Amino acid sequence: MANKILTQERLKELFHYDSDTGIFKRYKKLGPQKESAGHVVTSGHRQIMVDKKLYMAHNLAWLYVHGNYPTCILDHINRNPDDNKISNLRLANFSENQQNTKVRTDNLSGHKGLSFDSKYNVYKVRISKNGKTYNLGRFKNIQDAIKIRKNAENNLFTHHVGA
């Protein structure tokens, strides 16, 4: 079975998937029974072994519910990579998936697209879409900078939190 393509039918033979919780449980006990199948990897995503092959749980959820593999990237709407509720998953291209990322850990302003320019004592605001970066201005007040960035997100993005 390891060389065959996993089907919805085979997945449903082996697992119960609760679309409201996003949790997979094995029907047959393979060792100590866990709360949910699989394990969380360093990226925060859950992987599940099926017929000696590792799969990402969000892809399995899509297969279980829709009967086919996702045709592109699956975006976790709430940004939690281990929340595999079907209502939390949506198809996205690379650009759309990047719209729904967390604030980077090296971002000192605490807000996406804002950086502080200590030379001029202002916040610079930028936004990127499809590989193009737009400079939205410089602002003395951080609240003004946040407002401009949020407006730009609402106008340009379709896959960010709040959409």
PAZAPA-4460 file (N, C-alpha, C; in steps of 0.05 Angstrom, whole numbers, plus 32768, in hexadecimal, padded with zeros to 4 digits):
% residues 163
    n_x    n_y    n_z   ca_x   ca_y   ca_z    c_x    c_y    c_z   seq   type   mol
   8010   7FE8   8000   8000   8000   8000   8011   8019   8000     1      M     A
   802B   8017   8007   803C   802E   800A   8040   803D   7FF0     2      A     A
   803F   802F   7FD9   8044   803C   7FBF   802A   8046   7FB2     3      N     A
   8014   8040   7FBD   7FFA   8048   7FB1   7FF3   8064   7FBB     4      K     A
   7FE3   8072   7FAB   7FD9   808C   7FB3   7FC3   8088   7FC7     5      I     A
   7FC5   8097   7FDD   7FB1   8096   7FF2   7F96   80A1   7FE8     6      L     A
   7F81   8092   7FEC   7F66   809B   7FE4   7F55   80A2   7FFC     7      T     A
   7F40   80B0   7FF7   7F2D   80B7   800D   7F22   809E   8019     8      Q     A
   7F1C   808A   8009   7F11   8071   8013   7F25   8063   8026     9      E     A
   7F3E   8062   801F   7F52   8055   8030   7F56   8065   804A    10      R     A
   7F56   807F   8047   7F59   8091   805F   7F42   808C   8073    11      L     A
   7F2A   808A   8068   7F13   8085   8079   7F12   8069   8085    12      K     A
   7F20   8056   8079   7F22   803B   8085   7F33   803C   809E    13      E     A
   7F47   804D   809E   7F5B   804E   80B3   7F56   8062   80C9    14      L     A
   7F48   8078   80C2   7F45   808F   80D5   7F29   8099   80D6    15      F     A
   7F23   80A4   80ED   7F0B   80B5   80F0   7F16   80D2   80F2    16      H     A
   7F0B   80E4   80E2   7F12   8100   80E2   7EFA   8110   80EC    17      Y     A
   7EFE   8120   8100   7EE9   8131   810A   7EED   814D   80FF    18      D     A
   7EDD   8155   80EC   7EE1   816E   80DE   7EDC   8186   80F0    19      S     A
   7ECE   8183   8106   7ECA   8199   8119   7EE2   819E   812B    20      D     A
   7EF2   8189   8130   7F09   818C   8142   7F23   818B   8132    21      T     A
   7F23   817F   811A   7F3A   817B   810A   7F4C   8164   8112    22      G     A
   7F41   8153   8123   7F51   813D   812E   7F4B   8122   8120    23      I     A
   7F61   8115   8119   7F60   80FA   810E   7F65   80E6   8124    24      F     A
   7F55   80D0   8124   7F59   80BA   8136   7F59   80A0   8126    25      K     A
   7F6C   808F   812D   7F6E   8075   8120   7F58   8062   812A    26      R     A
   7F4D   8052   8117   7F39   803E   811F   7F47   8027   812D    27      Y     A
   7F5E   801F   8123   7F6C   8009   8130   7F82   8013   8142    28      K     A
   7F84   8008   8159   7F98   8010   816C   7FB3   8006   8164    29      K     A
   7FC6   8018   8160   7FE2   8011   815A   7FF3   801A   8170    30      L     A
   7FF4   800B   8186   8003   8014   819D   7FF1   8025   81AF    31      G     A
   7FFD   8035   81C1   7FEE   8045   81D3   7FDC   8059   81C4    32      P     A
   7FC2   8059   81CB   7FAF   806B   81BD   7FB4   8088   81C5    33      Q     A
   7FB7   8099   81B1   7FBC   80B5   81B6   7FA2   80C4   81B2    34      K     A
   7FA1   80DD   81BC   7F8A   80EF   81B9   7F85   80F3   819B    35      E     A
   7F9A   80F7   818B   7F97   80FA   816F   7FAF   80EC   8160    36      S     A
   7FAA   80E5   8148   7FBF   80D7   8138   7FD5   80EB   8130    37      A     A
   7FED   80E0   812D   8002   80F0   8122   8013   80FE   8137    38      G     A
   8025   810F   812D   8036   811F   813F   803A   813A   8132    39      H     A
   8041   814D   8143   8046   8168   813A   8063   816C   8135    40      V     A
   806A   8176   811D   8086   817B   8115   808E   8198   811C    41      V     A
   80A7   819F   8118   80B1   81B9   8121   80A2   81D1   8115    42      T     A
   8097   81CD   80FD   8088   81E3   80F1   806D   81E8   80FF    43      S     A
   8065   81D5   8110   804B   81D7   811D   8035   81C7   8110    44      G     A
   803B   81BC   80F8   8028   81AC   80E9   8028   8190   80F4    45      H     A
   8011   8182   80F1   800F   8167   80FA   8013   8154   80E2    46      R     A
   8023   813F   80E6   8027   812B   80D2   801B   8111   80DC    47      Q     A
   8011   8101   80C9   8004   80E8   80D0   800F   80D2   80BD    48      I     A
   8017   80BB   80C9   8020   80A5   80B9   8008   8095   80AF    49      M     A
   8007   8091   8095   7FF2   8081   8089   7FFF   806D   8076    50      V     A
   7FFB   8054   807B   8007   803F   8069   8025   8044   8064    51      D     A
   8033   8049   807A   8050   804D   807A   805A   8066   806B    52      K     A
   8048   8079   8068   8050   8092   805B   8045   80AA   806C    53      K     A
   8056   80BF   806F   804E   80D6   807F   803E   80EA   806E    54      L     A
   8028   80F4   8079   8018   8108   806C   8013   811F   8080    55      Y     A
   800F   8137   8075   8007   814E   8085   7FEA   814B   808B    56      M     A
   7FE2   814E   80A4   7FC6   814A   80AD   7FB3   815C   809E    57      A     A
   7FBB   8175   8098   7FA8   8187   808B   7FA1   817D   806E    58      H     A
   7FB5   8170   8061   7FB0   8164   8047   7F9D   814C   8049    59      N     A
   7FA1   813D   805F   7F90   8126   8063   7F73   812F   806A    60      L     A
   7F71   8144   8078   7F56   814F   807F   7F47   8156   8065    61      A     A
   7F56   8164   8053   7F4A   816C   803A   7F41   8153   8029    62      W     A
   7F53   813F   8028   7F4D   8126   801A   7F34   8119   8027    63      L     A
   7F34   8117   8041   7F1E   810A   804F   7F03   8117   8049    64      Y     A
   7F02   8131   8049   7EE9   813F   8045   7EE2   8142   8027    65      V     A
   7EF5   814A   8017   7EF0   8151   7FFB   7EF5   813B   7FE7    66      H     A
   7F03   8126   7FEF   7F07   810F   7FDE   7F1F   8112   7FCB    67      G     A
   7F2E   8128   7FCD   7F45   812C   7FBD   7F5A   813C   7FCC    68      N     A
   7F73   813A   7FC2   7F88   814A   7FCE   7F84   8168   7FC7    69      Y     A
   7F8D   817A   7FD8   7F8B   8196   7FD1   7F9B   819C   7FB8    70      P     A
   7F90   81AE   7FA7   7F9C   81B5   7F8E   7FB2   81C9   7F91    71      T     A
   7FB4   81D6   7FA8   7FC9   81E9   7FAE   7FCE   81E9   7FCC    72      C     A
   7FDA   81FE   7FD7   7FE0   8200   7FF3   7FC7   8201   8003    73      I     A
   7FC7   81F4   801B   7FB1   81F7   802E   7FBA   820C   8043    74      L     A
   7FAB   8221   8046   7FB0   8236   8059   7FA0   8230   8073    75      D     A
   7FAD   8231   808A   7F9F   8230   80A3   7F96   824C   80AA    76      H     A
   7F7C   8250   80A9   7F71   826B   80AB   7F79   8279   80C6    77      I     A
   7F78   826A   80DC   7F7F   8276   80F6   7F9D   8275   80FC    78      N     A
   7FAD   826D   80E8   7FCA   826C   80EA   7FD5   8256   80FD    79      R     A
   7FC4   8245   8107   7FCD   822F   8118   7FD1   8217   8107    80      N     A
   7FEA   820F   8101   7FEF   81F9   80EF   7FE6   81DD   80F8    81      P     A
   7FDE   81DB   8112   7FD4   81C2   811C   7FB6   81C2   8120    82      D     A
   7FA8   81D7   8116   7F8B   81D9   8117   7F81   81D0   80FC    83      D     A
   7F79   81B7   80F9   7F72   81AC   80E0   7F54   81A8   80DC    84      N     A
   7F44   81B9   80EA   7F27   81B9   80E5   7F23   81C1   80C8    85      K     A
   7F11   81B4   80BA   7F0D   81BA   809E   7F04   81D7   809A    86      I     A
   7EF7   81E3   80AD   7EEF   81FF   80AB   7F06   8212   80AE    87      S     A
   7F1D   8208   80B7   7F35   8218   80BB   7F48   8216   80A3    88      N     A
   7F41   8206   808F   7F52   8201   8078   7F46   820D   805F    89      L     A
   7F57   821A   804F   7F4E   8225   8036   7F65   8222   8021    90      R     A
   7F5D   821F   8008   7F70   821E   7FF3   7F7C   823A   7FEE    91      L     A
   7F96   823B   7FE9   7FA4   8254   7FE5   7FBC   8250   7FD3    92      A     A
   7FC3   8265   7FC3   7FDC   8264   7FB5   7FF2   826E   7FC8    93      N     A
   800B   826E   7FBF   8021   8276   7FD0   801D   8293   7FDB    94      F     A
   8015   82A5   7FC9   8011   82C1   7FD1   7FFB   82C4   7FE6    95      S     A
   7FE5   82B6   7FE2   7FCF   82B7   7FF5   7FD7   82AB   8010    96      E     A
   7FE6   8295   800F   7FF0   8289   8028   8002   829C   8038    97      N     A
   8012   82AB   802A   8025   82BE   8037   8015   82D5   8044    98      Q     A
   7FFE   82DB   8039   7FEE   82F1   8045   7FE5   82EA   8061    99      Q     A
   7FE3   82D1   8067   7FD9   82C8   8081   7FEF   82BD   8093   100      N     A
   8006   82CB   8094   801C   82C2   80A5   801C   82D3   80BF   101      T     A
   802A   82C8   80D2   802D   82D7   80EC   8042   82ED   80E9   102      K     A
   8042   82FE   80FC   8057   8313   80FE   8072   8304   8103   103      V     A
   8086   830B   80F3   80A0   82FE   80F6   80AB   8304   8112   104      R     A
   80BB   82F1   811C   80C7   82F4   8137   80DB   830B   8138   105      T     A
   80E7   8312   8121   80FB   8327   8121   80EF   8343   811B   106      D     A
   80D4   8344   811B   80C6   835D   8116   80C4   836C   8130   107      N     A
   80D1   8383   8133   80D2   8392   814C   80B9   83A3   8150   108      L     A
   80AA   83A9   813B   8092   83BA   813E   807A   83A9   8149   109      S     A
   807B   838F   8145   8065   837E   814E   804E   837D   813A   110      G     A
   8051   8389   8123   803C   838A   810E   8048   8384   80F3   111      H     A
   803A   8374   80E4   8043   836D   80C9   8044   8386   80B8   112      K     A
   805A   8388   80A8   805D   839E   8095   8066   83B8   80A1   113      G     A
   806C   83B9   80BB   8075   83D2   80C8   8091   83CE   80D2   114      L     A
   80A2   83E2   80CD   80BC   83E2   80D8   80C2   83FF   80E1   115      S     A
   80D3   8400   80F6   80D9   841B   8101   80F3   8425   80F5   116      F     A
   80F3   843D   80EA   810A   844A   80DF   8115   845D   80F4   117      D     A
   8129   8455   8103   8133   8465   8119   8141   847E   8110   118      S     A
   814B   847F   80F7   8158   8496   80EC   8145   84AE   80EA   119      K     A
   812C   84A8   80E1   8118   84BD   80DE   8102   84BC   80F3   120      Y     A
   8103   84A8   8105   80F0   84A5   811B   80D3   84A1   8110   121      N     A
   80D1   8490   80FC   80B7   848A   80F0   80B3   846C   80EB   122      V     A
   809A   8464   80E8   8094   8449   80E0   8090   8447   80C2   123      Y     A
   809E   8435   80B5   809B   8431   8099   8087   841A   8095   124      K     A
   8075   841E   8082   8060   840A   807D   8063   83FF   8061   125      V     A
   8063   83E4   805F   8065   83D7   8046   8052   83BF   8045   126      R     A
   804C   83B7   802C   803B   839F   8028   8044   8392   800E   127      I     A
   8043   8378   800D   804C   836A   7FF5   8035   8357   7FEC   128      S     A
   8033   8355   7FD1   8020   8343   7FC5   802B   833A   7FAA   129      K     A
   802A   831F   7FA6   8034   8314   7F8D   8050   831D   7F86   130      N     A
   8061   831E   7F9B   807D   8325   7F96   8083   8343   7F93   131      G     A
   806F   8354   7F94   8073   8371   7F91   806F   837E   7FAC   132      K     A
   8081   838F   7FB4   807F   839E   7FCD   8076   83BA   7FC9   133      T     A
   8063   83C2   7FD9   8057   83DD   7FD7   8060   83ED   7FF1   134      Y     A
   806C   8404   7FED   8073   8415   8004   805A   8427   8009   135      N     A
   8050   8426   8021   8037   8434   8027   803B   844E   8036   136      L     A
   8054   8454   803D   805A   846D   804A   8069   846A   8064   137      G     A
   806E   8482   8070   807C   8483   808A   806A   8493   809D   138      R     A
   8069   848A   80B6   8056   8496   80C9   8064   8499   80E4   139      F     A
   805F   84B0   80F0   806A   84B5   810B   805B   84A5   8120   140      K     A
   8040   84A2   811C   802F   8494   812F   802B   8477   8126   141      N     A
   8030   8465   8138   802E   8448   8131   8011   8441   812A   142      I     A
   7FFE   844E   8137   7FE1   8447   8132   7FDA   844F   8115   143      Q     A
   7FE5   8465   810B   7FE0   846D   80EF   7FEC   8458   80DC   144      D     A
   8004   844F   80E3   8011   843B   80D3   8002   8421   80D2   145      A     A
   7FF8   8418   80E9   7FE8   83FF   80EB   7FCE   8402   80DA   146      I     A
   7FC1   8419   80DC   7FA8   841E   80CD   7FAD   841C   80AF   147      K     A
   7FC2   8428   80A5   7FC9   8428   8089   7FCE   840B   8080   148      I     A
   7FDD   83FC   8090   7FE4   83E1   8089   7FCA   83D0   8088   149      R     A
   7FB9   83D2   809C   7FA0   83C3   809D   7F8E   83C9   8085   150      K     A
   7F8C   83E3   807D   7F7D   83EA   8066   7F88   83DD   804D   151      N     A
   7FA2   83DD   804A   7FAF   83D1   8033   7FAA   83B3   8032   152      A     A
   7FAB   83A6   804A   7FA5   8389   804B   7F89   8384   8042   153      E     A
   7F76   8394   804B   7F5A   8390   8044   7F55   8394   8026   154      N     A
   7F65   83A6   801A   7F62   83AB   7FFD   7F70   8397   7FEC   155      N     A
   7F87   838D   7FF5   7F97   837C   7FE4   7F94   835E   7FE9   156      L     A
   7F8F   8357   8002   7F90   833B   800A   7F75   832E   800B   157      F     A
   7F75   8314   8005   7F5D   8304   8007   7F5F   82EF   801D   158      T     A
   7F78   82E9   8025   7F7D   82D2   8037   7F8B   82DA   8051   159      H     A
   7F84   82F1   805D   7F90   82F8   8076   7F7B   82F5   808C   160      H     A
   7F85   82F4   80A5   7F72   82F2   80BB   7F62   830C   80BC   161      V     A
   7F48   8309   80BD   7F37   8321   80BC   7F29   8322   80A1   162      G     A
   7F32   8311   808E   7F25   8310   8074   7F0B   8300   8075   163      A     A
***
